[in-house]
Amino acid sequence: MEHYFTNNENLKSELRNLTLHIADTSLTFVSDLGVFAKDKIDYGSKLLIDVYLKEGRSEVSLLDVGCGYGVIGITLAKLLHTQSTLVDVNKRALHLAKMNAKEHKVDVSIIMSDGYDSVSGKFDCIMTNPPIRAGKATVMRILENAKEFLNDSGELWFVMRKDQGAKSAIAKLKEQYNIEIKEKSKGFYIIVAKKLLT
Ligand SMILES: C[S@@+](CC[C@H](N)C(=O)[O-])C[C@H]1O[C@@H](n2cnc3c(N)ncnc32)[C@H](O)[C@@H]1O
């Protein structure tokens, strides 16, 4: 069975434009078959960006894990001048993210990486709308290993639906992070995890 995170060289291409309406502006992203949220920008991702924008931070270093066509990392680079690094395992998603970064004239780093395998350095913020369909082990690996790539005061921001295991993920992460639920909307939780300093 094909998933949005598998690489299928034979998959046909049907490019389409999607518009993100956020913070009194509109940003257009190119999407295609074979990627997550191919027809509509995901509500959870938009909510994650929206809630982060309200924090009023700028110019932080940001890692977007499982970037898809780049909506999180590129939007924040555009609106908050974050220094964004975007990673994914899906080649097509990475290709689209590069097109979108070029279109929005943002200087971001876009890397093929399974989780943090090809990531180096530390970040002020790691953001993810994690790949639920890749399975719980992959999701928890992305969430739990984030702390190795965060600065001491860094934060992991993620979105998860209540019915996709948000509560059990929170319970598990509490062993390693201070957790705050920043927002709940339409069954989506926006969760911020800060490293427990030893
Ligand atoms: C829920 S989607 C979010 C996509 C994008 N951030 C958005 O908001 O539209 C999760 C993404 O994680 C990617 N992914 C799946 N397994 C991964 C892994 N092991 N490492 C990195 N990315 C992965 C998928 O290809 C997919 O693009």
The ligand as a MOL file (V3000), in Angstrom:
LIG
                    3D

  0  0  0     0  0            999 V3000
M  V30 BEGIN CTAB
M  V30 COUNTS 27 29 0 0 0
M  V30 BEGIN ATOM
M  V30 1 C 1.4920 14.8420 8.8090 0
M  V30 2 S 2.6420 15.1170 7.5150 0 CHG=1
M  V30 3 C 3.0240 16.8500 7.7300 0
M  V30 4 C 3.5560 17.4970 6.4800 0
M  V30 5 C 3.7490 19.0140 6.5690 0
M  V30 6 N 4.5480 19.3830 7.7070 0
M  V30 7 C 2.4190 19.7170 6.6250 0
M  V30 8 O 2.1370 20.2900 7.6590 0
M  V30 9 O 1.6930 19.6970 5.6290 0 CHG=-1
M  V30 10 C 4.0820 14.2730 8.0850 0
M  V30 11 C 5.2910 14.2850 7.1720 0
M  V30 12 O 6.3240 13.4930 7.7580 0
M  V30 13 C 7.0130 12.8130 6.7510 0
M  V30 14 N 7.6790 11.6400 7.3440 0
M  V30 15 C 7.2130 10.3700 7.4890 0
M  V30 16 N 8.1060 9.5980 8.1040 0
M  V30 17 C 9.1870 10.4070 8.3600 0
M  V30 18 C 10.4530 10.1910 8.9500 0
M  V30 19 N 10.7960 8.9960 9.4240 0
M  V30 20 N 11.3210 11.2190 9.0220 0
M  V30 21 C 10.9910 12.4540 8.5250 0
M  V30 22 N 9.7990 12.7090 7.9530 0
M  V30 23 C 8.9150 11.7210 7.8690 0
M  V30 24 C 5.9520 12.4840 5.7170 0
M  V30 25 O 6.5520 12.2530 4.4490 0
M  V30 26 C 5.0790 13.7400 5.7850 0
M  V30 27 O 5.4970 14.6860 4.8290 0
M  V30 END ATOM
M  V30 BEGIN BOND
M  V30 1 1 1 2
M  V30 2 1 2 3
M  V30 3 1 2 10
M  V30 4 1 3 4
M  V30 5 1 4 5
M  V30 6 1 5 6
M  V30 7 1 5 7
M  V30 8 2 7 8
M  V30 9 1 7 9
M  V30 10 1 10 11
M  V30 11 1 11 12
M  V30 12 1 11 26
M  V30 13 1 12 13
M  V30 14 1 13 14
M  V30 15 1 13 24
M  V30 16 1 14 15
M  V30 17 1 14 23
M  V30 18 2 15 16
M  V30 19 1 16 17
M  V30 20 1 17 18
M  V30 21 2 17 23
M  V30 22 1 18 19
M  V30 23 2 18 20
M  V30 24 1 20 21
M  V30 25 2 21 22
M  V30 26 1 22 23
M  V30 27 1 24 25
M  V30 28 1 24 26
M  V30 29 1 26 27
M  V30 END BOND
M  V30 END CTAB
M  END
